[in-house]
Each structure stands twice: as C-alpha cells, then as structure tokens.
Amino acid sequence: MCSSDLAYDDRVGRFVSSWRVGERACQVETDPHDLRPTRVVVRHGEVLVSEVRVLSRDAKGLPEVLRMRAPSRDADVEVRLRDVAYDVKLPTSAFVLDPPSRMAREYVGR
C-alpha cells in the first residue's frame, strides 16, 4: 500500500512531505522560506533506518555541514564540505555511461 502527505509542522516550523510504501516511511522537512530540504528521515515501521540533517549552508545556499545517522549500523557522522567549486563546466562525456562489452548500443529517445 502506498500513501503520501504534505503538511506544515508547527513544532519545527517546516513543511513535511511524507510517503509510505508498505512498512517503509520517508519524510522530507523543507524550510518554508527558501524551500530547501533541511532533514530527511527513513523508517521501517517504528525503527529509524537513517536520518540526514543540513546543519548549515554556505553563502550560495548549498549544504556546508551535514549530520548523517543510521542507528542500526551504529553510524553517526558529521560531514563538512569545503573547497566547493561553483559553476564548473563539465564535458558532456562526463555523463555518458558506455554499455558493457558485448552489449549492443541502442538509442531510445527523441
């Protein structure tokens, strides 16, 4: 069974998007002022599988410090991003995934 919901949580002052597929439930909290995600939670039943929080953002609004938890793996990690390059031009070949050897290449699209 699938279900989804969008609500405003007065306790945290965030929009909360929720969806459930079977026992797996996901929530994304979003700041109502800039519409950027601030927290993502995944649960299986009542058990917390993982949680990611954006603790701070840089001047351009990108995440600068993230906290990631996965209690079942006894993981609690804080990630600090640094030396981030903005507006980097990547070659189109950076996004090409060649098929495995002996696999025919086929274009599907327009």
C-alpha positions as CSV (number, residue, x, y, z in Angstrom):
1,M,0.0,0.0,0.0
2,C,1.2,3.5,-0.9
3,S,0.3,6.8,0.7
4,S,1.7,10.3,0.8
5,D,1.0,13.6,2.6
6,L,2.2,17.2,2.7
7,A,1.7,19.2,5.9
8,Y,3.1,22.0,7.9
9,D,4.6,21.1,11.3
10,D,4.3,24.0,13.8
11,R,6.7,22.3,16.2
12,V,9.6,22.5,13.8
13,G,8.4,25.3,11.5
14,R,8.8,23.2,8.4
15,F,6.8,21.7,5.6
16,V,6.9,17.9,5.9
17,S,6.4,15.7,2.8
18,S,5.7,12.1,3.8
19,W,5.2,8.9,1.9
20,R,4.9,5.3,2.8
21,V,5.3,2.1,0.8
22,G,4.5,-0.9,2.9
23,E,6.4,-0.7,6.2
24,R,8.9,1.9,4.7
25,A,8.2,5.5,5.6
26,C,10.1,8.6,4.3
27,Q,9.8,12.2,5.4
28,V,11.5,15.3,4.0
29,E,11.3,18.5,6.0
30,T,11.6,21.7,3.9
31,D,12.2,25.3,5.0
32,P,9.1,27.3,4.1
33,H,11.2,30.4,3.4
34,D,13.6,29.1,0.8
35,L,12.0,25.7,0.0
36,R,15.3,23.9,0.7
37,P,15.3,20.5,2.4
38,T,16.6,20.6,5.9
39,R,16.1,17.0,7.1
40,V,15.3,13.5,5.6
41,V,14.2,10.6,7.7
42,V,13.6,6.9,6.7
43,R,11.9,4.5,9.0
44,H,10.9,0.9,8.7
45,G,7.9,0.5,10.9
46,E,8.8,2.5,14.0
47,V,12.5,1.8,13.6
48,L,14.7,4.7,12.4
49,V,16.8,3.5,9.5
50,S,18.5,6.7,8.6
51,E,18.4,10.5,9.1
52,V,20.2,13.3,7.4
53,R,20.2,16.9,8.6
54,V,21.5,20.0,7.0
55,L,23.2,21.8,9.9
56,S,24.5,24.8,7.9
57,R,24.6,26.2,4.4
58,D,27.2,28.2,2.6
59,A,26.7,31.7,1.1
60,K,25.1,30.2,-2.0
61,G,22.7,28.1,0.0
62,L,24.4,24.7,-0.6
63,P,24.8,22.3,2.3
64,E,28.0,23.0,4.2
65,V,27.6,20.7,7.2
66,L,25.5,17.5,7.2
67,R,24.8,15.1,10.0
68,M,24.0,11.6,9.0
69,R,22.8,8.9,11.3
70,A,22.0,5.2,10.8
71,P,21.4,3.7,14.3
72,S,21.1,0.1,13.1
73,R,24.7,0.5,11.8
74,D,25.8,2.4,14.8
75,A,26.7,5.3,12.5
76,D,26.6,9.0,13.4
77,V,28.7,11.1,11.1
78,E,29.2,14.8,10.6
79,V,30.3,15.8,7.1
80,R,31.8,19.2,6.4
81,L,32.1,20.2,2.8
82,R,34.9,22.5,1.8
83,D,36.7,23.7,-1.3
84,V,33.4,23.6,-3.3
85,A,33.7,24.8,-6.9
86,Y,30.8,26.6,-8.3
87,D,29.6,26.8,-12.0
88,V,32.1,24.3,-13.2
89,K,31.7,23.4,-16.8
90,L,31.7,19.7,-17.2
91,P,32.2,18.0,-20.6
92,T,29.1,16.2,-21.9
93,S,31.1,13.0,-21.9
94,A,31.1,13.1,-18.1
95,F,27.5,11.9,-18.2
96,V,27.9,9.1,-20.7
97,L,27.9,5.5,-19.5
98,D,29.2,3.1,-22.1
99,P,27.5,-0.2,-22.3
100,P,29.3,-3.3,-21.0
101,S,31.4,-5.1,-23.6
102,R,29.5,-7.4,-26.0
103,M,26.4,-5.3,-25.3
104,A,24.7,-3.6,-28.3
105,R,24.3,0.2,-28.0
106,E,20.8,1.4,-28.7
107,Y,19.4,4.9,-28.6
108,V,16.0,5.2,-27.0
109,G,14.6,8.7,-27.2
110,R,13.7,11.5,-29.5
